[in-house]
Amino acid sequence: MTKKKRRMTDEYMEHLAEAIERKMQAYELYRRPRDKMMLECMLRDYEAKQKLMMQNEKLKEISSPFSPRQG
């Protein structure tokens, strides 16, 4: 089985948010320690990816020769 490379698109981030919501519901329902641990990891991962996406957008703005701010 090959691992599919995923890009951090809005759709992918939405998919992650939905997975976090499902894990949160499972933890609220069953209170399993493994669900709590997984939820914490998923949240850290999501936040890190959001931060990377924001940094990437800022870099694009800076490197763009036709930045809207210069107009």
Buried (B, 14 or more C-beta within 10 A) or exposed (E): EEEEEEEEEEEEBEEBEEBBEEBBEBBEEEEEEEBBEBBEEBBEEBEEBEEEBEEEEEEEEEEEEEEEEEE
